[in-house]
Amino acid sequence: MSPAARNPDSQPVALITGASNGMGRSTALRFMEAGWKILALDLVKGAPEDPNCHLLQVDITDEQALATGLASVPEPFRGLNAIINAAGIYPVSNLDTLTVDLYRRIFDINVLGTLLVVKHAKDRLADHGAIVNFSSIDAFIAVDNQVLYSASKAAVSNATKTMAMELSPRGIRVNGVAPGWVRTAQNIANGRMERFLPSVPLRRAAEPEEIAELVYWLTTGEGSRYITGETIVTSGGLYMR
Ligand SMILES: NC(=O)c1ccc[n+]([C@@H]2O[C@H](COP(=O)([O-])OP(=O)(O)OC[C@H]3O[C@@H](n4cnc5c(N)ncnc54)[C@H](O)[C@@H]3O)[C@@H](O)[C@H]2O)c1
């Protein structure tokens, strides 16, 4: 049963990080289409401008700012039915180019940011709610020039399992999605993706909306209610587990 079905008189609310761009934004639009309210957390503007979407401009790696910001959220967006951690960065790195600063930036945003958001929002999440973390196919395979990013997403997938254990007494399911190539504005702009698409068994990149649909399916529990601690790879067959 979806949160919407459990609370017919109130719209369910999803906190979505990274909701101003890419897949986070597509996910926000998918949930709004289904009648959800969105508490968008992002560094920048760009989240859907709509009365059902409230943007909290905050750096998710700044624990104090995150706690203060969440405390100031207006009432209709305070109680949560879902938390979606989509904010993330993927600069290239290898053993020659990695620096301590780059390590800290990638791990702070991708790993620490995800953990801090759950830490500070979990008590507002309804029992039997859901959390979905954005991992990546790179968490499971070796990719040139992604030594830091791959390790950070492996950490996200593992933390997803631990969070699932910790929150299971409340009936909260915690899962991850691990996309392969996605036709996001950044991937289109940097031109890297086209070169790799012939090696994808389905011969195309995913549309951001397809990833949003998977996140929605994992969140509502309709057909996914017995899945927790799992990271679902969605890569057109590029990686088969
Ligand atoms: N694009 C891909 O092909 C791809 C593939 C696999 C996984 N992923 C993962 O999916 C997620 C979304 O990727 P995307 O390409 O749609 O992202 P994107 O770059 O289009 O958007 C990311 C958003 O996160 C926000 N953000 C970054 N750092 C932040 C911080 N410290 N605090 C708050 N907000 C912050 C940015 O402002 C931006 O709006 C990421 O976690 C990414 O690692 C992407």
The ligand as a Tripos MOL2 file, in Angstrom:
@<TRIPOS>MOLECULE
LIG
   44    48     1     0     0
SMALL
NO_CHARGES

@<TRIPOS>ATOM
      1 N1         24.4220   10.8380  -14.7510 N.am      1 LIG1
      2 C1         24.6670    9.5380  -14.7820 C.2       1 LIG1
      3 O1         24.8300    8.9490  -15.8720 O.2       1 LIG1
      4 C2         24.7180    8.7580  -13.5020 C.ar      1 LIG1
      5 C3         24.9120    7.3690  -13.5630 C.ar      1 LIG1
      6 C4         24.9220    6.6480  -12.3540 C.ar      1 LIG1
      7 C5         24.7230    7.2770  -11.1540 C.ar      1 LIG1
      8 N2         24.5500    8.6240  -11.1140 N.ar      1 LIG1
      9 C6         24.2950    9.2340   -9.7950 C.3       1 LIG1
     10 O2         22.9510    9.7020   -9.8240 O.3       1 LIG1
     11 C7         22.8260   10.8880   -9.0260 C.3       1 LIG1
     12 C8         22.2390   12.0040   -9.8750 C.3       1 LIG1
     13 O3         23.1000   12.2300  -10.9890 O.3       1 LIG1
     14 P1         22.7830   13.3670  -12.0780 P.3       1 LIG1
     15 O4         23.7610   13.2090  -13.1800 O.co2     1 LIG1
     16 O5         21.3270   13.3550  -12.3810 O.co2     1 LIG1
     17 O6         23.1660   14.6550  -11.2210 O.3       1 LIG1
     18 P2         23.3010   16.2110  -11.6220 P.3       1 LIG1
     19 O7         24.7450   16.5440  -11.6440 O.co2     1 LIG1
     20 O8         22.4900   16.5280  -12.8380 O.co2     1 LIG1
     21 O9         22.6060   16.8930  -10.3560 O.3       1 LIG1
     22 C9         23.1430   16.7080   -9.0510 C.3       1 LIG1
     23 C10        22.5100   17.7430   -8.1340 C.3       1 LIG1
     24 O10        23.0990   17.5540   -6.8310 O.3       1 LIG1
     25 C11        23.3220   18.8440   -6.2680 C.3       1 LIG1
     26 N3         24.3840   18.7970   -5.2700 N.ar      1 LIG1
     27 C12        25.7000   18.5170   -5.4920 C.ar      1 LIG1
     28 N4         26.3940   18.6640   -4.3490 N.ar      1 LIG1
     29 C13        25.5070   19.0410   -3.3860 C.ar      1 LIG1
     30 C14        25.6160   19.3500   -2.0070 C.ar      1 LIG1
     31 N5         26.8050   19.3190   -1.3760 N.pl3     1 LIG1
     32 N6         24.5010   19.7030   -1.3310 N.ar      1 LIG1
     33 C15        23.3080   19.7460   -1.9510 C.ar      1 LIG1
     34 N7         23.1360   19.4670   -3.2740 N.ar      1 LIG1
     35 C16        24.2230   19.1220   -3.9730 C.ar      1 LIG1
     36 C17        23.7340   19.6980   -7.4700 C.3       1 LIG1
     37 O11        23.5670   21.0870   -7.2090 O.3       1 LIG1
     38 C18        22.7960   19.1870   -8.5600 C.3       1 LIG1
     39 O12        21.5840   19.9270   -8.6130 O.3       1 LIG1
     40 C19        24.2220   11.1840   -8.4900 C.3       1 LIG1
     41 O13        24.3320   10.6500   -7.1950 O.3       1 LIG1
     42 C20        25.1320   10.4550   -9.4700 C.3       1 LIG1
     43 O14        26.3500   10.0950   -8.8710 O.3       1 LIG1
     44 C21        24.5520    9.3750  -12.2500 C.ar      1 LIG1
@<TRIPOS>BOND
     1     1     2 1
     2     2     3 2
     3     2     4 1
     4     4     5 ar
     5     4    44 ar
     6     5     6 ar
     7     6     7 ar
     8     7     8 ar
     9     8     9 1
    10     8    44 ar
    11     9    10 1
    12     9    42 1
    13    10    11 1
    14    11    12 1
    15    11    40 1
    16    12    13 1
    17    13    14 1
    18    14    15 2
    19    14    16 1
    20    14    17 1
    21    17    18 1
    22    18    19 2
    23    18    20 1
    24    18    21 1
    25    21    22 1
    26    22    23 1
    27    23    24 1
    28    23    38 1
    29    24    25 1
    30    25    26 1
    31    25    36 1
    32    26    27 ar
    33    26    35 ar
    34    27    28 ar
    35    28    29 ar
    36    29    30 ar
    37    29    35 ar
    38    30    31 1
    39    30    32 ar
    40    32    33 ar
    41    33    34 ar
    42    34    35 ar
    43    36    37 1
    44    36    38 1
    45    38    39 1
    46    40    41 1
    47    40    42 1
    48    42    43 1
@<TRIPOS>SUBSTRUCTURE
     1 LIG1         1 GROUP 0 **** ****
